[in-house]
Amino acid sequence: MEEIRGAERGSYIWGRSVHNIRIERLWVDVTSGFGSKWKDFFQGLEAHDGLDANMDSHIWLLHHLFLSDINEDASQWASTWNYHILQRRGEPHRSPQEMFLQGMVEHGQRAVVVAVDEDIGDIAEYGVDWNDIDNHNVRNHHDTFNPQDDHLSNPFVSNQPDRLSHVDIPNARCPLSPEQVEVFDTHLQTLPYRGQPDMESRRLLWIEGLDMVTRMW
C-alpha cells in the first residue's frame, strides 16, 4: 500500500495489540461462519482431487469456478451479521447496522469524535473489548497472530512496526483462449451440479472442470 499510495498517509494504524481483540472476535465469527468451510474444501481438493496450489493455471480455475460463489457467501454472511442483535450491558440491544447509523447521526458521517473524560480513564485503553479479552478462543487467536507488545512504555523507542505483513498474490492469468473459455463455460452449464450450493456438487464441478481444461490444453 505504501509503495503504491505513498508513505505517511494514514492508510493503516498500529498500536498495542490488545486493541485487536474486537477484530479477532470478528475473525473467529467469520471463520466459523463460512471461512472454514471453504478452507476445508480447498484442502480436500488438494488431498484427493488434483488441485496443485503452486500452479497458476489451477488458481485461475479455482477463481473461474468458485470466486463468485465465495463472494456471494461472504456477502450473505456479512448481511446476516450486520443485522443480528448484539447484547450490550446497560444499553439497548442493537444490531451493528443500527449502531452504525446511530453513530453517523450523533457524530457525523466521517468519524466519531472521542471526548476524553473521567468515564473513559486511560485513553491508551480506550476501545479495548474487555468482554472478549478473556474469551479463550478469541485470546488464542489474538496471541497467535499478534506479536508481543515490546517497548510500549519506552518514550525513546518508536511503536511503528519494523515490518508489515505481506501477501503474495499470484498473477493467475487465463491459460485458455476466449473461444476455449466460451466452450468450457457452455459445457459447464450442462452439468446437473453446476450452480448447486453444496460442497459435494462443487467438488464434482472442480473434477469435471479440471479434466476438461486439461484435455483442451
N, C-alpha and C positions, 0 to 999 in steps of 0.2 A: 504494500500500500504506500509506503514511504517512497519507494523508487518511482512509482507512477504519479502519485498525488503530491509528493513533496513532504519534507520533514516539518515538524513543529506546527502542524495544522490542527492538532487535537483530534486526529482520526481515531485514536484509541486512548484508553485511560489505564493507569496502573496504580497500584497501592497495596495495602495489606490484603493478603489472600482471603482473610476472613470475610471480606466483603463479597466474595464469590459464592457464598452459601446460597443465596437466592437462585443464581443461575444453575448451580449444581443441583439444587432441588428440582428445577425445571428439567434439567437434562435427565435426571432419574425418571421423571414422568414421560419425557419424550422417548427414552429408550424402552421403557416398559409398554408405552402406548403403541408404538409402531416400529421404532428403530431396530429392536432386537429381532423382530420377525424378518426383516429384510437382511439383516446380518446373517442369521441362521440360514436363510435361503441361499445367499451367495456362497457361504461356506459349504453348503450341501452341493451346489453346482461344482465347486472346485474339487470336492472329495469324490464325487460319483459321476458327474455328467460332463466332464471335459473342459470346464472353464479354466483358462490359464490367465490369471490376473496380470501377468507380465507381458501379455500380447496386446498391443494397442487395438488390433482388429477385434479381439474378444471384448475389450472395453467398449468399443463402438457398438458392437452387437447388443451388449447389455443396455447401453443408452437407448438404442433404437427400439428395443423391445419393451423396456421397463421404466424408462425415465418419466414418462407421462404418468404412469401408474404410481410411482413413488411421489411425484409432486402432488397428485390428487390425494393420495393417502395422507401426506403431510398437511395439506390444506384442510382436509376433513378433521384431522386430529386437532389442528390449531383452532378451528372454528368451535369444536366441541369444548376445548379447554377455555377459550375466551369467554364462553357463556356459562360455564359451570360456576356454582356458588361457592365462594370461599368463606369459611368461618373466621371471624375476626373478633378477638377478645375485646369486649367493652364497646364494640362498634357494630353498626348494622352489617349483616352478612350481604355481600355483594359479589357479582362476577367481576373478573378482570376488565371486561368491556365497560361495565358500569363505572368502575373506579377510574378507568382511563378517561372517560367522558367527564366525570366529576372533576378530575384533576385539571382538564382543559378549561372547564367553566370557572373554576376557582383560581387558577394560576396562569391561565393563558395557554396558547397553542404550542409555543415553542419549548417551554421549560417550566420547571417547578422551582420557585424561589424558596429556599430553606431559611427560615428565621431561626437563628441560634438563640435559645433561651434556656432557662433553668430546667425546662421539661426534657430537653434533649440531652443535656450533660456534655460529655466529651464528644466534640464534633468528629474525632477520629473514629468513634464507634457508631456514628450515625449511619443508618442504612443496613446494619447487620441484622439478619433474621435470627433472633435469639431463640425462636421456637424450633427452628430446624437445625441449629448449630449442634444440638445434642442428639439429633437423629442419626442412628448408627449407619444406615445405608448412605445417607447424604454425606456424612462426615468422611466415610471411607472413600467415596467418590471424590470429594474435595481434596483429601490428603494425597490421593493417587496422582491427581493431575495438577496440583499446585505445589511448587517448591516451598520450603520453609521460609518464613519471613526473617531475613537477616539484616542487621544494622538499621532497623527501622527507627530506633531511638537515637541514632548517631547523627548529629546535625552536619557532620563533615563528609558523610557518605550519601551519594545520590541513590534515591529509591527507584530510579529508572531501571528497568530490566536490562541485563547485559546481553540478552538475546531474545528474539521473538520467535514464536512457533512458526514453522514453515510447512506448508502442504504442497507437495509437488504434484500437479495435476497433469497427466499425460495428454498430449495432443492426439486424441483419438479420431483421426480423420477417417472418413468413409472409404473403405477399400474397394467399393463397387462403383461402377458407372451409374449415372442416373437411370439409364434403361434397366440395368440389373436390379436396382433398388425398387423400381416400379414393378418388375416381375416378382421380386421377392415379396413385396407388400401384398400384391394381388393373391399370391399363393397363401400367405398367412391368413387373409380374410376368409379363406375357405375352410380353415381348421375349426373344428367344433369347440375347442378350448381357447380360441382367440377372444380376448376381452373378458374372460372369466376372472373373478376376483380372488379365487382360492389359489394357494401357493402350489398345489399339485398341478393345476392347469397351467400355471406359469412355468413350472418345471418342464412339462411336456412341450410348451411353446419354445423354450430355450433349446431343448434337444432337437426338435424339428428344424428350428431356425439355424442352429449351428451346422447341422447336417446339410441343409440346403445351400448355405453360403459357401461351405467347404467344397461342395460339388460344382457350384457356379464358378468358383475361382479356378 
